């Protein structure tokens, strides 16, 4: 990662694993889900069951190959935390 990319990293995360969020941009706009994983080094999050993409995996000695559906990471600016008390966006 270059120094310009390091300047744009989020320093204080408001989104944590297990938070209920709404997707505000992208193909799943308006849908809600729970945060499965936070990737701080890339400013991205993975939401359970959202932003599904097809991934082609080559067969190897320890696993089978094929086309699998996996969750792609979303940029942290494209999700917004939902308040658990009132159920609306913060």
N, C-alpha and C positions, 0 to 999 in steps of 0.2 A: 504494500500500500504506500502510495506517495505521500508527501507531506501535506498537499492540498486536501487529499481525502481524509487525512487524520484531523485536519482543522474542522471538518464538517461533522465529526462524530458527536452524537448526543452525549452530553456529560452527565446529566441527571435524568434518569429514566422515570417517567410517570406510569409506564406500562410494565406490569410484572406478569410472570407466569400464573395462569389461573384466572386472570381478570376477564370480565365479560366486556367485549368490545363490539362496536358497530363499524363495518367497512364503509368508508365514505367515498371511495373512488375505486374504479376498476370494474371488472365484469361481475363481481358479486356485490355491487353497491347496494346498501340498504339492509344487508343481511347481518345477523349477529352471530357471535360464536365466542368460544373461550380461547385464550392464548395458550398454545401448546409449548412453544419455545421462543425465547428471545435471543437474537443474534446481535450482540452489542457491537461487534467489530464491523458490521455492515449496515447498522441502523435498520434491521429488518426483524419481523416477527412472523411466526407461523400460527395461523388460526385453524383450529380443529375443523376438518371437513369443508374448508373453503379454499378457493383458488386452486382447484384440482387440475392437474396437467398429466398428460401421458408421458411416461418415461420408458424408453427402450433399453432393456438390460440384456447384455450379451451373456450367453451361457458360459459358465465356468466350472471348474472341478468341484467346487463346494456349493453351488447353487444352480437353480434352473434359470433360463433366460425367458424373455417374453416382453410383453407390453404391460406395464403396471401403472396404476393411477396413484399419484403422490400429491401431497400438499406443497405448493410452491410458497416461498417466503414473500411477504408483502412489505413494502417500505413502511416504517413506523408512522410517517406522516399521513398515510392512507387509512389509518384506523383511529377510532376515538373511543375512550373509555366510557362505559355506561355506569351511572351511579347505581349501586345495588339497592339503595333505600327507596329512591323515587322511580327508578327504571328508565330514566331519561339520560341523554348525553350530558356530560359535564362541560 
